[in-house]
Amino acid sequence: MSQDNPALQAPEYIQAIQPYIPGKPIEDLVREYGLSPENVVKLASNENPMGMPASARKAIESVISGLSRYPDPGGYDLKQTIATRLDVPASWVTLGNGSNDILEMLGIALLDQDSAAVYSQYSFVVYRLATQARGAQHRMVPAVDYGHDLPGMLQAIDEQTRVVFIANPNNPTGTFLGHDAIESFVSQVYQRFGSRVTVVLDEAYNEFIEPDQRVDSVSLVRRYSNVVVTRSFSKVYGLAGLRVGYALAQPALTELLARVRQPFNVNTLAQVAAIAALADDAFVTASAQNNAQGKDVLQSGFEKLGLTYVPSFANFVLVKVGDAVGINQALLKRGVIVRPVAADGLPEWLRVTIGLPHENQRFLDALTEVLQTAERSA
Ligand SMILES: *Cc1c(COP(=O)(O)O)cnc(C)c1O
């Protein structure tokens, strides 16, 4: 009976959601192609190829015996550590079960069926999901050169708009906007709309930018009550499996997020691991260095193959391969997992996470082989 479907009772805007497509897990490939896990290279989810920091592992081991207890609901120590490091009050910090959790909280707190969110074409898919989950309107602004068109986004802000999402660097394209562009955007939004429009600066890849090139987003939070900065422990800090991220905002927005935050959203292991990782400058520096070198290898590899790519500021490179479905399949058969991005509106492109040197080479060798085979059979 077709009516016997509880999903059809959900609001139409929920039924309309296209679910998030995650990177293919190694286990799936092992099962589907009979490969052994050691021979699979996963460059699909922008994880840290150096693994998790040893300091975080040690911190986790030290708290395992306490796991029958709930985590610290306020995440006191982690908030203090973040606040000290960034020189802001701890009352400006919100912890999330990954920074996705915070994007979701922003949607819940700021959006409803009468309001709208502005974000860019080819930007992070979670902005769309967080918007749709509230039945709110989208104002998707066409990208310029695969990045955010800030003047276009400013123009797209209307009566209904309550939030603007900016991924910087952007995922899946890897583009980056410098401090002056971001500051100018934020100040214009504030002048025109005041606190009615919140600007979310999603800096999940911030640590891959050279320190002197980064946006001084903390200063923007200090100056503008409508700015939220989100950061993640999933990328350079190597803790994607633990799910932890944070937001910085002045007290009014921080208190708003506290109303919709689940009480124990960041688990005990994640809290102590994040504290350790944040202090582990050696690990972060080594990760950023591996990334910078790997980026050069991938980008010059693409040049040699005559492929177009978007110069990246993050830990992945977006490359145009043409028949992305076919090439992705052929790569999977060779034990290499990358990320097709057709669902982001980029059907001819693949997003490749920067790996360890031998992983980058495995990928480039496989890609070279696949492209040659495709040419011969064409
Ligand atoms: C990876 C990523 C995140 C962070 O995800 P977590 O939930 O912290 O793992 C946020 N924004 C963008 C643009 C990302 O690519």
The ligand as an SDF file (V2000), in Angstrom:
LIG
                    3D

 15 15  0  0  0  0  0  0  0  0999 V2000
   35.2630   19.0250    6.4400 C   0  0  0  0  0  0  0  0  0  0  0  0
   34.4950   20.2760    6.4800 C   0  0  0  0  0  0  0  0  0  0  0  0
   33.8740   20.6980    7.6370 C   0  0  0  0  0  0  0  0  0  0  0  0
   34.0860   20.0220    8.9350 C   0  0  0  0  0  0  0  0  0  0  0  0
   33.5030   18.8860    9.1760 O   0  0  0  0  0  0  0  0  0  0  0  0
   33.5150   18.2660   10.6310 P   0  0  0  0  0  0  0  0  0  0  0  0
   32.0690   18.1470   10.9480 O   0  0  0  0  0  0  0  0  0  0  0  0
   34.2240   19.1790   11.5770 O   0  0  0  0  0  0  0  0  0  0  0  0
   34.1980   16.9720   10.4370 O   0  0  0  0  0  0  0  0  0  0  0  0
   33.2300   21.9170    7.6640 C   0  0  0  0  0  0  0  0  0  0  0  0
   33.1880   22.6900    6.5870 N   0  0  0  0  0  0  0  0  0  0  0  0
   33.7790   22.3350    5.4520 C   0  0  0  0  0  0  0  0  0  0  0  0
   33.7500   23.2670    4.3060 C   0  0  0  0  0  0  0  0  0  0  0  0
   34.4220   21.1120    5.3480 C   0  0  0  0  0  0  0  0  0  0  0  0
   34.9720   20.7410    4.2010 O   0  0  0  0  0  0  0  0  0  0  0  0
  1  2  1  0
  2  3  1  0
  2 14  2  0
  3  4  1  0
  3 10  2  0
  4  5  1  0
  5  6  1  0
  6  7  2  0
  6  8  1  0
  6  9  1  0
 10 11  1  0
 11 12  2  0
 12 13  1  0
 12 14  1  0
 14 15  1  0
M  END
$$$$
